[in-house]
Amino acid sequence: MKRMRLLAAAVLLCALPASGAMSDIPAEVIDALTPIDTMPSTATLNKMFPTPQVALDNLRQIAIDTTAEFGVQLRAIRALPAYCPSPCIDSPVRDTLLSLIANYSRTTHGPQDIMRLRAAVEALGATHSGLPGDVATLRPLLDDMSRDVRATAVRALRNLCNQDAITPLSMHYQSEKSEQVKHEIYDALRDLLQCT
């Protein structure tokens, strides 16, 4: 009986449609974005395309492509801040990240959408933009149902290094139920006091 169930499960899995074929993306880019223990360097990605702008355009396309292989998409999202000039204010990188956050914060959170949202939030924090608008974008995520999204939003607010985040973080500290998130808020508030 057990063998029959395993056989039925295998047949079912084989019958599922394939996703994330990513036929338009060069194989070497997929290879660079596939390892889970390292991020490809900007230099590595730039070598795969004629110009850094073409590399950025391809990363942005992978980041927004819901049919892309999930892990490759996450690493493309996380690689975007390296292409944002400092300060990261008017940039297609920031626009892409804001779009991803808006898109995935509105959806009902499946596990992969939570990971995509967290990757985009982390990446926005990694831009270190310091913009009040980015603080306003992340503020509603402090009330997200997912503890992991809330913790990621807190870390991103800290990394933005804008003291506008102090008030919402302080207010949220009082109502936060998760000790993990409270600890993140405490660390963020301490670090934000050093921002100028």
C-alpha positions, 0 to 999 in steps of 0.5 A: 500500500505504501509503495502504491502511494509513493508511486501515485505521488511520483506520477502526480508530480511528473504531471505538474506543469514545469515552471520557471524555464527562463529560456531568455536568460543566458545559462551563465547568468542562471548559474551565477544566480543559482548558488544559495550560499553566495551572491554573485559580485557585480563584477561577475554579473557585469562580465556576462553582459555587454554593459552594466546597464544591460546587466541591470536591465536583465536583473530587473527583468528577472526580479519582476518575472513571476515565472522565473525560477524562485531562487534565481528571482530572489537572488536577482532582487537581492543583487539590485542594490549593488546597481543603485548609485549612492545616494540611491534616490532616482534610480530604476533599482529603487523604482523596481524595489518599490514596485515589488514591495507594493505588489507583494504587500497587497497579496495574500501571503503564500510562503514564496510571496513572503520570501519575495516581499522580504527580499525586496524589503531587505534590498530597499534597506540595503540601498541606504537611501535615507529617504522619508518616502522609503520609511513611509513605504516600509511603515505599514509592514510593521503591522504585517501578519508575518513575524518575519516580514515585520522583522525584515521591515525593522532591519530595513528601516534601520538600514535606511538610516532616516530618523523618521523611522524612530517614531513608528518603531517606538510606537510599534514596540509597545504593541509587538507580541514577538520577542524577536521583532521587539529585539530587532526594534530595540537594535534599530532604535539604538542604531537610528539615533546615530544616523544624521 
